[in-house]
Amino acid sequence: MEKETSRVAIVTGGAGGLGFPTAARLTAKGHRVAIWDVNGERAEAAAAQLPGAKGYLVDVTDAEAVEAATMKVVSDMGPLGILVTAAGHNGPIETFVDYPLDGWRFVMSLNLDAVLYCCQSAVRQMLKTDYGRIVNIASIAGKEGNPNAVAYAASKAAVIGLTKSAGKELATTGIRINCVAPAAIETEMMNQLTPEFRAFVTAKIPMGRLGKADEVAAMVSWLASEECSFCTGAVFDVSGGRATY
């Protein structure tokens, strides 16, 4: 097996959650990783732990900021080869009929709009070299829906649709766009959930446990590799047996 070419990668939400273990795997494979986070100090602290990584303060809900940051990464590090969109939020846990509209808008802005902005900006760069790997972090909730989390489920369903659409459109180029659909994973995002909701999502997993962030990162790492050459517009489950389709 040939050694993989060193690429420049952007990982949004790369300072924690699923983003940091993904960034760690990418740097371990020799890639040069730009860690984006809404907290600049956190991004820089995370990057300092990884060889060749750089931290960037980026509000991914701002399309102009995303474009400017993408251009800065290319200027600093070289042509863009990989994008992983790991920034996200559960949003409020509330019944459908009472779900707060400000919570809906916040979740959609971060979980969906930001993915569009980042993917568009990345594809503009990747088309210049006719090579790219984009991995969006969706969720099993986007397939099945989770009660009391309508915005989260809807946003992740939309990420799946965005991935499928863009993947088909760019299938004849050298760019591959896929997404992963994890079940509940042990990250700081789980701390946003009530104990009752945490128990609910764990009970739905046949393996009887939450997933580990590195288990998701392993899948993302392969999808971001040159070996992922005949998969695009696809959804890869990391669900401990929960997924049924």
matplotlib code that plots the C-alpha trace (Angstrom):
import matplotlib.pyplot as plt

x = [0.0, 1.4, 1.9, -0.8, 0.0, 0.2, -2.8, -4.1, -7.2, -9.7, -11.6, -14.5, -15.2, -11.7, -10.9, -13.1, -16.0, -15.6, -13.4, -10.3, -9.8, -10.4, -7.7, -5.4, -5.9, -5.3, -2.1, -0.9, -1.3, 0.9, -1.7, -1.4, -4.6, -6.3, -8.4, -11.4, -13.3, -15.5, -13.1, -9.7, -7.7, -9.3, -8.4, -4.8, -4.5, -5.8, -3.5, -0.5, -1.1, -0.8, 2.3, 1.9, -1.6, -2.7, -5.6, -8.0, -10.8, -13.8, -17.5, -18.7, -22.3, -20.9, -20.5, -18.0, -15.9, -15.8, -14.6, -12.0, -10.7, -10.6, -8.4, -6.2, -5.7, -4.7, -2.4, -0.8, -0.7, -1.2, -4.0, -7.0, -7.4, -9.7, -12.7, -14.4, -17.4, -17.6, -19.0, -22.5, -24.9, -27.8, -29.9, -32.8, -34.4, -38.1, -41.4, -42.3, -45.3, -43.3, -39.9, -38.4, -38.0, -34.7, -33.4, -34.5, -32.7, -29.6, -29.4, -30.1, -27.5, -24.8, -25.7, -26.9, -26.1, -22.5, -22.1, -23.3, -20.9, -17.9, -18.6, -19.1, -15.9, -13.9, -15.2, -14.2, -10.6, -10.7, -11.9, -8.6, -6.7, -9.5, -9.0, -10.8, -12.4, -15.3, -16.8, -19.9, -20.9, -24.6, -26.4, -28.6, -31.2, -31.2, -32.6, -34.9, -35.7, -35.3, -38.3, -37.9, -35.0, -36.8, -34.2, -31.3, -32.9, -34.1, -30.7, -28.9, -31.5, -30.7, -27.0, -27.6, -29.6, -27.0, -24.2, -26.2, -26.9, -23.4, -21.9, -23.9, -23.2, -19.5, -19.2, -17.3, -14.7, -11.9, -13.9, -15.7, -18.3, -19.7, -21.2, -21.2, -24.3, -23.2, -25.5, -24.9, -21.2, -19.3, -18.3, -18.8, -22.0, -23.5, -23.1, -25.7, -28.3, -30.4, -29.7, -33.1, -32.4, -28.9, -30.5, -33.1, -30.5, -28.3, -31.2, -31.7, -28.2, -28.1, -24.5, -25.8, -23.2, -22.4, -19.9, -16.4, -15.2, -12.2, -14.5, -16.2, -12.8, -11.5, -14.4, -14.0, -10.2, -10.8, -13.5, -10.9, -8.3, -7.3, -8.6, -12.1, -12.3, -15.6, -17.8, -19.6, -22.9, -23.1, -24.0, -21.8, -23.4, -21.4, -24.3, -23.5, -26.2, -28.9, -29.2, -31.8, -31.3]
y = [0.0, 3.4, 6.0, 8.7, 12.1, 14.8, 17.1, 20.3, 19.6, 21.8, 20.4, 22.6, 22.3, 20.7, 21.7, 19.1, 16.7, 14.5, 17.1, 16.8, 13.0, 13.4, 16.1, 13.9, 10.9, 13.2, 14.6, 11.1, 10.2, 13.2, 15.7, 19.4, 20.3, 23.7, 23.5, 25.9, 26.8, 29.7, 30.1, 31.1, 30.3, 26.8, 26.3, 27.3, 25.1, 22.1, 22.7, 23.0, 19.3, 18.1, 18.2, 20.7, 21.8, 25.5, 27.0, 29.5, 31.5, 31.1, 31.6, 29.0, 30.5, 33.5, 32.8, 35.6, 34.6, 31.0, 32.1, 34.4, 31.7, 29.2, 31.6, 32.2, 28.4, 28.0, 31.0, 29.7, 25.9, 25.2, 23.8, 22.4, 18.6, 17.6, 19.2, 17.6, 19.6, 18.5, 21.8, 21.3, 21.5, 19.5, 22.6, 22.7, 19.5, 20.4, 19.1, 19.7, 21.9, 24.1, 24.1, 27.6, 29.3, 30.9, 27.5, 26.2, 29.1, 28.6, 24.9, 25.3, 28.1, 25.9, 22.4, 23.1, 26.6, 26.4, 23.0, 24.6, 27.5, 25.3, 22.8, 25.5, 27.3, 24.1, 22.9, 26.1, 25.4, 21.7, 22.2, 24.0, 20.8, 18.3, 16.5, 16.6, 14.7, 16.2, 14.4, 15.9, 14.8, 13.9, 11.7, 8.7, 11.3, 12.5, 9.2, 8.2, 11.5, 11.9, 13.0, 16.4, 17.3, 18.4, 21.0, 18.6, 15.8, 18.0, 19.7, 16.3, 15.0, 18.0, 17.4, 13.9, 15.4, 18.1, 15.4, 13.2, 16.1, 17.5, 14.1, 13.3, 16.7, 16.4, 12.6, 13.1, 15.3, 14.1, 15.3, 12.8, 14.0, 11.6, 11.8, 9.7, 9.1, 8.3, 7.3, 8.8, 9.3, 10.0, 13.6, 16.9, 17.4, 14.6, 16.8, 19.1, 16.4, 15.5, 12.2, 11.0, 11.8, 10.3, 7.0, 7.1, 7.3, 4.7, 2.3, 2.5, 1.2, -2.7, -2.7, -1.2, 1.6, 5.0, 5.1, 6.5, 9.6, 7.7, 5.1, 7.8, 9.5, 6.2, 6.1, 9.8, 9.3, 6.6, 8.7, 11.5, 9.2, 8.6, 5.0, 6.4, 6.6, 5.0, 6.3, 9.6, 11.0, 8.2, 7.8, 5.7, 4.5, 4.4, 3.4, 0.3, -1.6, 1.0, 1.9, -0.1, 1.5]
z = [0.0, -1.0, 1.6, 1.4, 0.1, 2.7, 2.4, 4.0, 6.0, 7.7, 10.7, 12.0, 15.7, 15.7, 19.3, 20.9, 20.4, 17.4, 15.7, 17.9, 17.6, 13.9, 13.7, 15.7, 13.3, 10.3, 11.7, 12.6, 8.9, 7.9, 7.0, 7.9, 9.8, 10.3, 13.5, 13.3, 16.5, 17.5, 20.5, 19.1, 22.2, 22.4, 18.7, 19.3, 22.4, 20.5, 17.6, 19.9, 20.9, 17.3, 14.9, 12.1, 13.1, 13.3, 15.2, 13.7, 15.2, 12.8, 13.2, 10.7, 10.8, 9.0, 5.2, 4.6, 7.6, 6.3, 2.9, 4.4, 6.7, 3.9, 1.8, 4.9, 5.4, 1.7, 2.0, 5.2, 4.5, 0.8, -1.5, 0.4, 0.2, 3.1, 4.9, 8.0, 9.3, 12.9, 14.5, 15.8, 18.8, 20.1, 20.8, 23.2, 24.5, 24.3, 23.1, 19.5, 20.2, 22.5, 20.7, 20.9, 17.5, 18.6, 19.4, 16.0, 14.2, 16.3, 15.5, 11.8, 11.5, 13.1, 12.0, 8.5, 7.1, 8.3, 6.6, 3.3, 3.7, 4.5, 1.8, -0.9, 0.1, 0.2, -3.2, -4.8, -3.7, -4.5, -8.0, -8.7, -8.1, -9.0, -5.7, -2.4, 0.4, 2.4, 5.4, 7.0, 10.5, 10.4, 13.0, 13.3, 14.5, 10.9, 9.8, 12.6, 14.4, 18.1, 20.2, 21.9, 19.5, 16.4, 15.3, 15.7, 13.9, 11.1, 10.7, 10.5, 8.0, 5.9, 6.1, 4.7, 1.8, 1.2, 1.1, -1.3, -3.6, -3.7, -4.0, -7.1, -8.6, -8.2, -8.9, -12.2, -10.5, -8.1, -5.1, -2.9, -0.4, 2.2, 5.7, 8.9, 11.0, 14.5, 17.3, 20.7, 21.3, 24.5, 24.0, 25.8, 23.7, 25.8, 28.8, 27.2, 27.6, 30.7, 32.3, 31.1, 27.5, 27.7, 29.1, 26.3, 23.5, 25.1, 25.4, 21.6, 20.9, 20.6, 21.9, 25.1, 25.3, 23.9, 21.1, 21.5, 19.7, 18.3, 16.8, 14.7, 13.9, 12.5, 10.0, 9.1, 8.6, 6.0, 4.2, 4.1, 2.5, -1.1, -0.6, -0.5, -4.2, -5.2, -2.4, -2.7, -1.7, 0.9, 4.6, 6.8, 10.1, 13.3, 15.5, 17.6, 15.6, 16.0, 12.3, 10.3, 6.9]

ax = plt.figure().add_subplot(projection="3d")
ax.plot(x, y, z, "-o")
ax.set_aspect("equal")
plt.show()
